[in-house]
Every structure is written in C-alpha cells, then in structure tokens.
C-alpha cells in the first residue's frame, strides 16, 4: 500500500531560478526531500521565467505574478489569492524564504492551520520595526520553526525578543555544491582570456551586485594606496548595479584607469573565479556571504570584512578579516597577501578550500533540512 506523500510548499518572493543551483538555497532544499516521500510545489510571489529560462526542480511551479503594488500595505488581494491556493492544496509544510512570505503566512496560518511552517531569515534588519516585532510575537505559535542562514543571523533573531526562541529557532549555515561549482570553473588562463585580463598580472577582486552595502568603494580606495608599490597587481569586479557610476567616477578620481576592471554582468559569474589570485569581500553587512564560499571553491585566499556572519568563516579559512569601511585595515591586509610568493598564496587558497569542504558541505546542509522537517512535523502533530 502506497503511503501518502507529504505536501510541501516552498514560497519565495521572486522568481530567481538559475541554470546551475550550486548556491541556490531553495533548490537545495528541494533536493533534500526524497520524491517518494515528499510532493514539493515551488511558488513565487513575483515574476515568472521567460521562454528558455530554467524552472525549479520541484514537482510543480506556481507563479502568482503579483505586482509590487499588490505586495505593499495590507496586500488584501495577494493575501486572498494565496489563502485560497493554500486552502485548496492542503499543504503539510510551508517553507517561507525571506520576510514577506513569512509575514504573509504568519497571518494566514491562523485560518489555514498548516501543521508546519518554516521561516528562513537570510540577513539582518528584517525585524527592526516595532510593529513587525509586535506582529511576530502575537502570531508565532507551535506550528512555526525559524532558520537563520548563519549562527549570527540566528542570534539576531533571538535578540529581537519577539517570539523567536532557542526552541523554535536554529541555524543551518548556507552551503554550496562544491563539486558542481568546481565543474563550472574555467582554468585561470581561460578565465582571464574570456575576461580580457592580462595573464601575467596578480589579480585581486570579487563579483556581486554593485550596491553600497557591498563596500566596493573602500576596496578601490585601498587598492589606490597599493598600486604604485605593486605595479603588477590589478583589480577586477564582476557585477552590475546602481553603484556602478559612482565606482567609475572613483576609478577616475583615484587615477586607476587601466588597473581596475569593472567587468559588468557575466552569466554564471562563478565560472571566472579562478581568474583571481586573491578574493576580496569588503561588505558592510552580510547574512552569510555566499560569494565568500564561492571564492573558497576556487581555491583562493580570502580577505573580507569581519561582520558577524562572515568572521567565523574567514577565521576558519585562514583568511584575513578587517573592519568594514576601514580603508587602512583593508590596505594592510591586501599588502600582507601581496608580499607572499605565488606558492604561499596557493597554500593559503588550499587552506580556504579545505575549510569549505569540511564545514559547508551541501549534503550535510540537505540532511539538516530534511531532519528539521521530519522532526518538527512529529512535534507539531502531537502538540495540543
């Protein structure tokens, strides 16, 4: 006799499925749930794939295509549609990624009575507003479990003092599929040829969104202090965003033309990670910083900001941690690495890679989510 499968809804704010899922938290959770036991539906509040774009590996995908306006304020129309959908489907588990889906399900589950709801917090600041804390404290019940993507994010939730507790809140540190990530990476020389970077220089840099919180302007200023001492060193940043005009102006102001490469958006940026010799992340804040793990997957030594979510990773990887927005400290850290020989840099990179394999293995990540769902379902179904 076939056992009825557990019905799981994974709700995300935006369609953002990538061709390669090595660092996609939601898709890795889908992979964690055996198809013979779980029936998984992926739902997205905004957006949908265009022709030829990838879809979730979940058994079914649903695209609500709500507008930004429909997801602001009371969101009555969006709430009603989501309620009707969940009521008709009778899910056993709803996994909510980021604040908006969590907020909507906290309200709706007063009537839906889904046995298990899991809210995943990816960063800091989501519960800074008083009314959000008040609402969460009022609505959290025995059906809810919460996950911080790093111990620092979990600690942030606990310190909000609004219903998150040691019993209902845990940390499951983000991971990446290391084998898949490495299989995508070009060799050092091929990556540089594709990026148009000199094969002979030492290259430091990173990739990611060009937004102020990533701290790229401080990296430019630190590099400006080193460029004359290390004429064979260049800097490259892969990514796009609203900060790009400011960064280009800063390159001109600091006289870094020809030494700094703002390379724009590149599909599957991880392919180019081995073009770099030193990986940098000067972020002002991070929930975890997947790009840090991606740099380690390229066997690169790391320099990054000592924000709470990243400091244990940097230390574990044998990297150099600096205070955010501290140009003096960032300059000194980069100088320390640039004084090393090629062999010494390679050894630092191998240390970072070994740490990644030992502490951010994707199979361990999947098993933690599977265990959370299995154990929490048993608890919630026996609770009064």
Secondary structure, 3 states (H helix, E strand, C coil): CCCCCEEEEEEEEECCCCCCCCCCHHHHHHHHCCCCCEEEEEEEEECCCCCCCCCCCCCEEEECCCCCHHHCCCCHHHHHHHHHHHHHHCCCEEEEECHHHHHHHHHHHHHHCCCEEEEEECCCCCCCCHHHHHHHHHHCCCCEEEEECCHHHHHHHHHCCCCCCCCCEEECCCCECHHHHHHHCCCHHHHHHHHCCCCCCEEEEEECCCCHHHCHHHHHHHHHHHCCCCCCEEEEEECCCCCHHHHHHHHHHCCCCCCEEECCCCCCHHHHHHHCCEEEECCCCCCCCHHHHHHHHCCCEEEEECCHHHHHHHHHCCCEEECCCCHHHHHHHHHHHHCCCHHHHHHHHHHHHHHHHHHCEHHHHHHHHHHHHHHHHHHHHHCC
